Amino acid sequence: MIRFGFLLVSTAMLPLTAVAQVTDPLAGIKPGLLKQPVVLSRPSEPKATYTLVQVTKNAQGQAVSVNTRYSDAAGWTFTQRVYDCKSGRVRTLGDGETYQQMRLSKNGSPFTSIVPGSSAADVGMVACEIIGGHLSL
């Protein structure tokens, strides 16, 4: 996925010109246990794209995921969650418009039950499967 921005460049003798600068919002993200990013189909949100970009397993045996949501209207959102696959509960660790903002964000929410059919449920099902578990809803 590539996102475009513009960088204005000038030298003393040349006129100010616009040069396209390509930035990849997923650059630098280590996939953990994923072999490649997983795009999730969300028919209830046809104009948004959810992509699971990182899955790891923490010391408690829980799935830790990072997913993105992109839409033309809202742009990028990165979310990191911990899934207790056996109990069907999730806790959001952080979120932000960039991966770096998400990592610096301190959500600190408690574990809550996962709503079946939600984006958290869709991401959790894949993340739990990747760590060798099953998400109980």
N, C-alpha and C positions, 0 to 999 in steps of 0.2 A: 504494500500500500504506500502510495506516495502522495505527499501533500505539497502544494506549491506555495511559495511566498515570493516576495520581491525584495531585492537588495539594490539600493541605489549606489552606483559607483561613479567616482569622478576623479580626475587628475587635474593638475593645474592648467594644462593646455587643452584638455578635451571637455566637451560638453557633458553635463549630467545625463546619464542613461540608465535605463532600467535593465537589469540582468536577472533572469529567472534563477532562483535558488531552490534546489530540490532538497527537501527534508523528509526523512522517513520517521514517522512517529513511533515506529516499532524498533528502531535501531537501538542496539545495546541491551535488549531484553533477552536474557538467557532462558530458553524454553524449559529447563528442568527435565522432567520426564517425558515431555512432548517430543515427538519426532518432527512435527511441523505444526503451525497454527491450525486450529479447528474452527471453521466458520459454522455458526449455529443458525438454523432456520427458525425465524420467529414470525409466523404468519400474522400474528396480532400486531406486529410492527413492520409492515412491508417496506417502509422507507428507512429503516435502521438496519445496520449490520452488526451483529455480535460476533466477536472472534475471541476464542480462548487462546492466549498467547504464552501462558506459563502455568505449569502444574508441578508442585513439589509435595513432599510428605514431611510433616513436622515430627518432632520427637514423640508426640502423643499418638502418632499413626494417623493423623488427620490430613485431609487434602487441603493444600493451600493453593489457590488459583489466582491468576490475574486475567481479566478479560477486558476487552475494549467494546465500546458501543460507538458507532459512527452514524451520523445522519447529516445530510446537507444543512438542515435547519439548526441543529444544535452543535455540530462539530464532534470532536472526540471527547470521550469520557473513559478513563481507566479506573477499574475497581479491583481491589484485592480482598479476597474473602478466605476464611477458614471454614471448612465443612467437617462436621462430625457426622460422617456417613451413616454410622449405625443408628444414631438417634434422630437423624433427619433435621439437624439444626445447623444454622449458619451464623457466622459473625463477620461483619465487615471490618477490615483492618484499616482501610484508607481508600480515598478516591481523589481524582483530580483530572484536569484537562490534559495533562501529560503524564508519562510514566514517572518522571522525577517528582512532580507535584504529588502524585499518589503515594510515592514512597515516603515523602516528608509529612504527609497528612497523618494525623493521629485520631482515627475515628473512635476507637475504644468502645464500640457498641457491644452489648451483651449477646450471647447466643440466643437466637430466636428460631421458632419453627419455620420451616420453609413452606411457602405457599405453592401447592401443586400448579403447574402451568406457568409459573413466573420465570423470568429470565434467570433468577438465582437457582431455581430448580433445574433448568436446562443446563446451566454451566455445571452445577453440582453433580448431575448424573454422569457427565463426561469425566469430570475431575475424579470422582470416586472410582469410576471404572479404571481410569489410568493408574491409580495407586493400588489396584487389585481389590477394590471393595465394591459395594453397592449402596446407592443412596436410598435409605428407607424414608418414604413419605407417608 
